[in-house]
Amino acid sequence: MSTTHEPQVHDTEIIDRPVVEHHVERIERVAEPAPQVNVKPDAYAPVWTVTRVVVLLFTILEVLLLIRFALKLLGANPQQPLVTALYNVTEPLTRPFQGIWPQTNTPVVFDLPALLAIVFMFLVTALIIGIVRAIAGSRSAV
């Protein structure tokens, strides 16, 4: 009896199965589906969700501050309702940085407090994400 192997390549598990043809037995390789494996849910899914929400919120604030900076730099009319609303929303974010350097009273203003607030928001975002990941990492190690 002669034995041959005929491999079939698939994305499944390869097994050997004996086949009998005309009184000659040979081994044929047949692809069968791999067994299903239950995988534990990802332990870091909540961490990923929290970090994505934090990044989204702080990115929105940073974009608002950047729009404020651009409007002031281009000399936008502060009496226009949309500009006034944007200034009122971003004012609490820029207030801690106002007065560090004197501002001139020209129509075109380089809004340095808005830029400092953007940098501060970026650093706070990185700090929050680092803390969340550190807390999650210490819990998964236990």
C-alpha positions in Angstrom: 0.0 0.0 0.0 1.3 3.4 -0.8 0.6 6.4 1.3 0.6 10.0 0.0 -0.3 13.3 1.6 -2.2 15.9 -0.3 -2.2 19.1 1.7 -5.1 21.6 1.3 -4.3 25.1 2.5 -7.1 27.0 4.1 -7.5 29.3 7.1 -8.7 26.3 9.1 -7.0 23.5 11.0 -5.4 20.7 8.8 -6.0 17.1 9.9 -5.1 13.7 8.4 -7.9 11.4 7.5 -7.4 7.9 6.1 -9.2 7.3 2.7 -9.7 3.9 1.0 -9.8 3.8 -2.8 -9.9 0.6 -4.9 -8.3 -1.5 -2.2 -5.5 1.1 -1.7 -5.4 3.0 1.5 -4.0 6.5 1.5 -3.9 9.4 3.9 -5.6 12.5 2.8 -5.3 15.9 4.5 -8.6 17.5 5.0 -9.2 21.0 6.2 -11.8 21.3 9.0 -12.8 24.4 10.8 -10.7 25.2 13.8 -12.5 24.7 17.2 -14.3 27.8 18.5 -12.5 29.4 21.5 -14.2 31.6 24.0 -12.2 34.7 24.6 -12.5 36.8 27.7 -13.8 40.3 27.1 -11.1 42.9 26.9 -10.2 44.0 30.4 -9.1 47.4 29.0 -12.4 48.3 27.2 -13.5 50.6 30.0 -10.1 52.3 30.1 -10.3 52.8 26.4 -13.8 54.3 26.7 -12.8 56.7 29.5 -9.7 57.9 27.7 -11.6 58.4 24.4 -14.3 60.5 26.2 -11.7 62.6 28.0 -9.8 63.2 24.8 -13.0 64.1 23.0 -14.1 66.6 25.6 -10.8 68.3 25.9 -10.3 68.4 22.1 -13.6 70.2 21.8 -12.5 72.8 24.4 -9.1 73.2 22.6 -10.8 73.7 19.3 -13.1 76.4 20.8 -10.0 78.1 22.3 -8.3 77.9 18.9 -11.3 79.5 17.2 -11.3 82.2 19.8 -7.6 82.9 19.2 -8.2 83.1 15.4 -11.2 85.4 15.8 -9.3 87.8 18.0 -6.2 87.7 15.8 -8.4 88.5 12.7 -10.2 91.3 14.6 -13.7 89.8 14.6 -16.6 92.0 15.8 -17.1 91.2 19.5 -20.7 92.5 19.2 -21.7 89.8 16.8 -23.8 87.2 18.7 -21.8 84.1 17.6 -18.5 85.7 18.5 -19.9 87.0 21.8 -21.2 83.5 22.7 -17.8 81.9 21.9 -16.0 84.5 24.0 -18.4 83.9 26.9 -17.9 80.1 26.7 -14.1 80.3 26.6 -13.6 83.2 29.0 -13.5 80.9 32.1 -10.8 78.8 30.4 -8.6 81.8 29.6 -9.2 83.8 32.8 -6.3 82.2 34.8 -3.9 83.2 32.1 -5.0 86.8 31.6 -2.8 89.5 33.0 0.5 87.5 32.8 1.6 89.7 29.9 0.0 93.1 29.2 -2.5 93.3 26.3 -2.6 96.2 23.8 -5.9 97.8 22.9 -5.7 97.4 19.2 -8.4 95.8 17.1 -6.1 92.9 16.2 -5.2 91.0 19.4 -2.7 88.2 19.8 -4.6 86.3 22.4 -1.8 84.7 24.4 -4.1 83.5 27.2 -6.0 81.4 24.7 -2.8 79.8 23.5 -1.7 79.1 27.1 -5.1 77.6 27.9 -4.8 75.3 24.9 -1.4 74.1 26.1 -2.8 73.7 29.6 -5.8 71.7 28.3 -3.4 69.4 26.4 -1.3 68.8 29.5 -4.4 68.1 31.7 -5.7 65.7 29.1 -2.4 63.8 29.2 -2.4 63.8 33.0 -5.9 62.4 33.3 -5.3 59.7 30.7 -2.1 58.7 32.5 -3.8 58.5 35.9 -6.7 56.4 34.4 -4.3 54.0 32.8 -2.1 53.8 35.9 -5.2 53.0 38.1 -6.4 50.4 35.6 -3.0 48.9 35.3 -2.6 48.5 39.0 -6.0 46.8 39.2 -5.2 44.3 36.4 -1.9 43.3 38.1 -3.7 42.2 41.3 
